[in-house]
Amino acid sequence: MNWSVYILECNDGSLYTGITNDLDKRIMAHELGHGAKYTRGKAPLNLIYREPHKNRSEASKRELEIKKLTRKEKLALADNKSNCIENS
């Protein structure tokens, strides 16, 4: 099973970091208000970063590392075009 760490930019400009094993399904849940409590009411959301991992453990560790970054550092990470995803 493949896991992903992802960063969403909310409509208020804030950033949300999470993990999932089904990115499309998870983003749809966030958009519909069924994802994390933090993202409710903040749609539309823009996927700005995705990082694949082999398992949940690796993804969880990386999620914690990313969550400790400053906003500026997260945006710099997302600016790496090889990991940047456009979500319409």
C-alpha positions, 0 to 999 in steps of 0.5 A: 500500500502506498501512502502520501504526505500532502499539503493543502492550501485552504481558501483562507490561505492557511496550510493543512498537512496530512497523510493518506493511502488514497489521496483523491478520496481524501481530498474529496472528503476534505472538500465535502467537509468530511475530512479533518475538522480544520479544513471544514468550511475552508474549501476550495482547497488546493493541493500544493504538495505530495510526497509518496511513502512506502508505508504509514509509519514513514508517512506519519514520521514525515508528516510530523517533520513537515508540521514542525516547519514554518509556513515559509519552509512549507511553501518552499517545500511545495515550490519544488516543482517535482512535488507540486500538484495542480488541483482544479 
